Amino acid sequence: MKAFEVHGGNRLKGSIVPQGAKNEALQIISAVLLTPEPVTLHNIPDILDVNLLIDLLAELGVSVDRRDHHTAVFQAKDVILEKLEDPAFQKSSSRLRGSVMIAGPLLARFKKAFIPKPGGDKIGRRRLDTHIIGFEKLGVRFEYVQGEGFFRLKADALKGTHMLLDEPSVTGTANIVFAAVMAKGTTTIYNAACEPYIQQLCKMLNRMGAKISGVGSNLLTIEGVEALGGTEHTMLSDMIEVGSFIGLAAMTQSELIIKDAGIEHLGIIPEKFRQLGIDLEYSHDDIIVHAQDVYEIHKFIDGSVLTIYDHPWPGMTPDLLSIILVVATQARGSVLIHQKMFESRLFFVDKLIDMGARIILCDPHRAAVIGLEREQPLRGITMSSPDIRAGVALLIAALSAEGKSIIQNIEQIDRGYQYIDKRLLALGADIKRIEA
């Protein structure tokens, strides 16, 4: 089992380029199943979750030509549908939450699919109702296979319909869009997710010949087409990495330049870090985070304590609340972090408390952070990474801490952040991989 050994306290300096967006990549790569023609993808993040999905597609018979670590040509000309009933394939797919994304394209093109029991992070219940109900409205029948942990999906034909989603799920919206693009008639999806990843997906599908309007809004209208063709697509920069690097600079009192940050696609993220008192500057598409000895958390206009909470786009993404929480531990002032979506995502704060942070875990969804104002540094400890985002939040805490930290279970971090130790070393961090 690999671990990171981190000696904290170094001020970092230099520039760093965000990887391609993980959450976009899982959708875009799944989309190659919609056509027998070649699809070329650029800026693919070289991370465990994405590589697992690519391996799954290869098992299904998709031709994968890796031009380099970040570019590949996919061709789903000879899909092996029998693999869907193979227990070994089902077991492989259950390792990855993102494998649910292949269901929509398979239903659209072949009228059959399966969805494994969700894998991935241990951050709380991640229900599949939005996916299944949306598929049902398009004419899909499903059965849950007890003991084997997956849903078998079939349809004689897919027919367009109107639907109102019970939640603006990003993966649910993407999966329903996949299924609808070749359904007969028109589908309208209200309360659809409208994150940049969904916008990117819809634009790509339109280039493939789909007819999707309302892109960027929460009402998508999809006119079904007979078939889709090949295309070329480039992933956005990963907004979660951008936010992580802003937090890293603040916690380590460093000046960092985040290159090619995709500022127009970041929404409210930079403003939330500014509310923590972090000094950001834009230069073209780069973000410059200035070194600060102390940063002060803003208050609401009436003087009350700031609350930062997750919300559907264009609100704050839940994937960055772990980073926001860690950054607040060394600020001047207090903030309430309210994680609405997942009931287990804040449970990593016990490790920060062990490091010396002042945090009150109010309940599974809320934590009050009282900033240390740099009066004392966090102290290094041995800890384990519980999920992707908490893992990087703990890594940031360790890089700012006094002494040595050991972070175990770093496979969780590798699932979402490519070459993170090498990129941090280039900035002056003291970090190395060890056998735990």
C-alpha positions in Angstrom: 0.0 0.0 0.0 1.4 3.4 -1.0 1.4 6.5 1.1 2.7 10.1 0.9 5.3 11.2 3.3 5.0 15.0 3.6 7.3 17.5 5.5 5.3 20.6 5.8 6.1 24.3 6.2 7.7 25.0 2.8 6.5 28.1 0.9 5.8 27.1 -2.7 6.5 29.1 -5.9 6.0 28.7 -9.6 3.2 27.9 -12.0 1.0 24.8 -12.4 -1.4 23.7 -15.1 -4.7 22.0 -14.2 -5.4 18.6 -15.6 -8.4 17.9 -17.9 -11.7 17.8 -16.0 -12.3 14.4 -14.4 -16.1 14.7 -14.2 -16.3 15.9 -17.8 -14.0 13.1 -19.0 -16.2 10.3 -17.5 -19.1 11.6 -19.5 -17.3 12.4 -22.7 -15.5 9.1 -22.9 -18.8 7.2 -22.4 -20.2 9.1 -25.3 -18.0 7.3 -27.8 -20.4 4.3 -27.5 -23.0 6.3 -29.3 -21.3 6.0 -32.7 -19.4 3.4 -34.8 -17.2 6.3 -36.1 -13.9 7.4 -34.6 -14.0 10.0 -31.8 -10.8 11.8 -30.9 -10.5 13.2 -27.4 -7.8 15.7 -26.1 -6.7 16.8 -22.6 -7.8 13.5 -21.0 -6.7 13.4 -17.4 -4.3 10.5 -16.7 -5.9 9.4 -13.5 -7.1 6.1 -12.1 -10.9 6.6 -12.5 -10.6 7.7 -16.1 -8.2 4.9 -17.0 -10.5 2.4 -15.4 -13.4 3.6 -17.6 -11.2 3.4 -20.7 -10.2 -0.2 -19.8 -13.9 -1.0 -19.4 -14.7 0.3 -22.9 -11.8 -1.7 -24.3 -13.3 -4.8 -22.6 -16.6 -4.0 -24.4 -14.7 -4.1 -27.8 -14.1 -0.4 -28.2 -10.9 0.3 -30.1 -8.6 2.6 -28.1 -5.6 4.3 -29.8 -3.7 6.1 -27.1 -1.7 8.8 -29.0 -0.2 10.0 -25.7 -1.2 10.1 -22.0 -3.8 12.8 -22.8 -5.0 12.1 -26.3 -6.8 9.0 -27.6 -8.9 8.0 -30.6 -11.9 5.7 -29.7 -14.0 3.7 -32.1 -17.0 1.7 -30.9 -17.6 -0.2 -34.2 -17.6 -3.7 -32.8 -19.2 -3.5 -29.3 -19.4 -6.9 -27.6 -22.8 -6.8 -25.9 -22.4 -10.2 -24.4 -19.8 -8.7 -22.0 -22.7 -7.0 -20.1 -23.7 -10.4 -18.7 -20.1 -11.4 -17.9 -19.7 -11.5 -14.0 -16.0 -10.5 -14.4 -17.0 -7.4 -16.4 -19.8 -6.6 -13.9 -17.3 -6.8 -11.0 -14.8 -4.5 -12.8 -17.5 -1.9 -13.6 -18.7 -1.9 -10.0 -15.3 -0.5 -8.9 -16.0 2.8 -10.6 -19.0 5.1 -9.9 -18.5 6.6 -13.4 -19.3 3.3 -15.0 -23.0 4.2 -14.7 -22.4 6.6 -17.6 -22.2 3.8 -20.2 -25.8 2.9 -19.6 -27.3 5.8 -21.6 -25.2 5.4 -24.7 -25.8 1.6 -24.7 -29.6 2.1 -24.4 -29.6 4.7 -27.2 -27.7 2.5 -29.6 -28.4 -1.1 -28.6 -31.6 -0.9 -26.4 -29.9 -2.8 -23.6 -27.5 -1.9 -20.8 -26.9 -2.5 -17.1 -26.0 -0.3 -14.2 -23.7 -1.7 -11.5 -24.2 -0.9 -7.8 -22.3 2.4 -7.4 -18.6 2.2 -6.5 -16.1 5.0 -5.8 -16.0 7.3 -2.8 -17.3 6.4 0.7 -19.0 9.8 1.1 -22.5 8.7 1.6 -25.6 7.4 -0.2 -25.5 8.0 -4.0 -28.8 7.0 -5.4 -29.6 6.0 -8.9 -33.3 7.0 -8.9 -32.8 9.9 -11.3 -31.2 7.7 -13.9 -33.7 4.9 -13.6 -36.8 7.0 -13.6 -35.6 9.0 -16.5 -34.9 5.9 -18.5 -38.3 4.5 -17.6 -40.0 7.6 -19.0 -38.2 7.0 -22.3 -39.6 3.5 -22.4 -36.9 1.4 -20.7 -37.8 -1.6 -18.5 -35.5 -2.5 -15.6 -35.0 -5.2 -13.1 -32.7 -5.3 -10.1 -30.7 -8.5 -9.9 -30.6 -9.4 -6.2 -27.3 -10.8 -4.9 -25.4 -9.6 -7.9 -25.9 -5.9 -7.3 -26.8 -4.4 -10.7 -29.8 -3.2 -12.7 -30.5 -4.9 -16.0 -32.1 -2.4 -18.5 -33.9 -3.2 -21.8 -36.2 -1.3 -24.3 -38.0 -2.3 -27.4 -37.8 1.3 -28.5 -37.0 4.7 -26.9 -39.6 7.4 -27.3 -39.3 11.1 -26.5 -41.2 12.5 -23.6 -41.3 15.4 -21.1 -39.7 14.9 -17.7 -39.1 16.9 -14.6 -36.1 15.6 -12.7 -36.4 15.2 -9.0 -32.9 16.6 -8.6 -30.5 18.3 -11.0 -28.1 15.4 -11.0 -25.1 15.9 -13.3 -24.6 12.2 -14.1 -28.4 11.6 -14.2 -28.8 14.5 -16.7 -26.0 13.2 -18.8 -27.3 9.6 -18.9 -30.8 10.7 -19.8 -29.4 13.0 -22.6 -27.4 10.0 -23.9 -30.6 7.9 -24.1 -32.7 10.7 -25.6 -30.5 11.8 -28.5 -31.6 8.8 -30.6 -35.1 8.3 -29.2 -38.0 8.8 -31.5 -39.6 12.2 -31.1 -38.7 15.1 -28.8 -37.6 14.9 -25.2 -37.6 17.8 -22.8 -35.7 17.6 -19.5 -36.6 20.2 -16.9 -34.5 20.8 -13.8 -31.6 19.5 -15.8 -28.1 20.0 -14.4 -26.4 22.9 -16.3 -22.7 22.5 -15.1 -20.0 23.3 -17.7 -19.5 19.5 -18.0 -23.0 19.1 -19.2 -22.7 22.1 -21.5 -19.5 20.5 -23.0 -21.2 17.2 -23.5 -24.2 18.7 -25.2 -22.0 20.7 -27.6 -20.0 17.6 -28.4 -23.2 15.6 -29.1 -24.5 18.4 -31.4 -21.2 18.2 -33.3 -21.9 14.5 -33.7 -25.3 15.2 -35.2 -27.6 15.5 -32.2 -30.2 18.2 -31.9 -30.0 19.6 -28.4 -31.2 23.1 -27.5 -31.3 25.0 -24.2 -27.6 24.2 -23.5 -26.5 26.1 -20.4 -30.0 26.3 -19.0 -32.0 23.9 -16.8 -34.4 23.1 -19.6 -33.0 20.9 -22.4 -34.9 20.0 -25.5 -33.7 17.1 -27.5 -35.0 16.1 -30.9 -34.1 12.5 -31.6 -32.0 11.6 -34.6 -31.4 8.3 -36.4 -27.6 8.1 -35.8 -24.6 10.0 -34.6 -21.1 10.4 -36.2 -17.6 10.9 -35.1 -16.1 14.1 -33.8 -13.1 15.7 -32.0 -13.3 17.2 -28.5 -11.0 18.8 -25.9 -11.8 18.6 -22.2 -11.9 21.8 -20.0 -9.4 22.4 -17.2 -10.6 20.7 -14.0 -12.3 23.3 -11.9 -11.8 21.2 -8.8 -8.0 21.2 -9.3 -8.1 25.0 -9.9 -9.9 25.4 -6.5 -7.5 23.0 -4.8 -4.5 24.9 -6.1 -6.0 28.2 -4.8 -6.4 26.6 -1.4 -2.9 25.2 -1.5 -1.4 28.6 -2.2 -3.3 30.2 0.7 -2.5 27.5 3.3 1.2 27.4 2.4 1.5 31.3 2.2 2.7 30.9 -1.4 2.5 32.8 -4.6 1.3 30.5 -7.3 0.2 31.0 -10.9 -2.5 28.6 -12.1 -2.1 28.5 -15.9 -5.0 28.0 -18.4 -7.5 27.9 -15.5 -10.6 28.2 -17.7 -11.8 31.2 -15.8 -15.0 31.7 -17.8 -16.1 28.2 -16.7 -15.3 28.5 -12.9 -18.6 30.2 -12.0 -18.7 31.3 -8.4 -15.6 29.3 -7.2 -13.1 32.3 -7.2 -15.6 34.5 -5.4 -16.0 31.8 -2.6 -12.2 31.8 -2.0 -12.3 35.6 -2.0 -14.9 35.4 0.8 -12.2 33.6 2.8 -10.0 36.6 2.3 -7.7 35.1 -0.4 -6.1 37.6 -2.8 -6.7 36.5 -6.4 -5.8 38.2 -9.7 -6.6 37.3 -13.3 -4.1 37.6 -16.1 -5.7 36.5 -19.4 -6.8 32.9 -18.5 -4.3 32.5 -15.6 -5.1 33.0 -11.9 -2.4 34.5 -9.7 -2.7 33.7 -6.0 -0.7 36.2 -4.0 1.2 35.1 -0.9 -0.5 36.3 2.3 0.6 36.0 5.9 -3.0 36.2 7.0 -6.3 36.1 5.2 -9.5 37.2 6.9 -12.9 35.6 6.4 -15.7 38.0 5.4 -18.9 38.4 7.3 -22.4 38.8 5.9 -23.6 42.4 5.6 -25.5 42.2 8.9 -22.3 41.1 10.7 -23.3 37.5 11.0 -20.9 34.5 10.5 -20.3 33.5 6.9 -21.9 30.3 5.7 -20.6 28.5 2.6 -22.7 25.7 1.3 -23.0 23.5 -1.8 -25.7 24.2 -4.4 -26.5 23.1 -7.9 -24.7 25.0 -10.7 -24.1 27.9 -10.9 -23.9 27.6 -7.1 -20.9 26.2 -5.3 -19.8 22.7 -6.2 -19.8 20.2 -3.3 -16.4 18.8 -4.5 -14.6 21.9 -3.2 -16.1 22.2 0.3 -13.4 20.0 1.8 -10.8 22.4 0.4 -12.7 25.4 1.6 -12.9 23.9 5.1 -9.2 23.2 5.3 -8.3 26.7 4.1 -10.6 28.2 6.8 -8.6 26.5 9.6 -5.7 29.1 9.3 -7.9 32.1 8.5 -8.8 35.0 10.8 -12.5 34.6 11.6 -15.1 31.9 11.5 -17.2 30.1 8.9 -19.9 27.5 8.9 -19.5 24.9 6.2 -22.8 23.2 5.2 -22.4 20.1 3.0 -25.9 19.4 2.0 -25.5 16.6 -0.6 -23.5 13.8 1.1 -23.9 12.8 4.7 -20.3 11.4 5.2 -18.2 14.0 3.5 -17.3 16.0 6.6 -16.2 13.0 8.6 -12.5 13.7 7.8 -12.5 16.7 10.1 -11.4 14.5 13.0 -8.0 14.3 11.4 -7.8 18.0 11.1 -8.8 18.3 14.8 -5.9 15.9 15.6 -3.6 18.3 13.7 -4.7 21.2 15.9 -7.5 22.7 13.9 -10.5 24.3 15.8 -13.5 22.7 14.2 -16.9 21.8 15.7 -18.7 19.0 13.8 -22.2 20.1 14.4 -23.8 17.1 12.6 -23.0 15.0 9.5 -23.7 18.0 7.2 -22.3 21.0 9.1 -19.0 22.0 10.6 -18.1 25.3 12.3 -14.4 26.4 11.7 -12.8 28.9 14.0 -9.6 30.1 12.3 -6.2 29.8 14.0 -5.0 33.1 12.4 -1.5 31.5 12.0 -1.1 31.8 15.8 0.0 28.1 15.7 0.7 25.9 12.7 -1.1 22.6 12.2 1.0 19.6 13.3 1.9 16.6 11.2 0.2 13.3 12.0 -0.4 9.9 10.3 -3.8 9.8 8.6 -5.7 8.0 5.9 -7.4 9.5 2.8 -11.1 8.6 3.0 -12.1 10.0 -0.5 -10.7 11.9 -3.4 -11.5 15.4 -2.2 -10.9 14.9 1.5 -7.6 13.2 0.6 -6.3 16.3 -1.2 -7.7 18.6 1.5 -5.6 16.6 4.0 -2.6 16.7 1.7 -2.9 20.5 1.6 -3.2 20.6 5.4 0.0 18.4 5.7 1.9 20.7 3.3 1.1 23.6 5.6 1.7 21.7 8.9 4.8 21.6 11.1 6.7 18.4 11.0 6.1 15.1 9.2 2.7 13.7 8.0 2.0 10.3 6.6 -1.1 10.1 4.3 -2.2 6.5 3.7 -4.7 5.1 1.1 -3.4 7.6 -1.5 -5.1 5.5 -4.2 -8.1 7.7 -3.4 -6.1 10.8 -4.3 -4.7 9.2 -7.5 -8.3 8.5 -8.6 -8.8 12.2 -9.2 -5.4 14.0 -9.4 -2.8 13.1 -11.9 0.9 13.0 -10.9 0.1 15.2 -7.9 3.3 14.5 -6.0 5.5 15.2 -9.1 3.7 18.5 -9.7 4.0 19.6 -6.1 7.7 18.7 -6.0 8.2 21.1 -9.0 6.7 23.9 -6.8 9.1 23.2 -3.9 7.0 20.8 -1.8 8.7 18.1 0.3 6.6 15.1 -0.6 7.4 11.5 -1.6 5.7 8.2 -2.2 6.6 5.5 0.3 5.4 2.0 1.2 3.1 2.3 4.1 
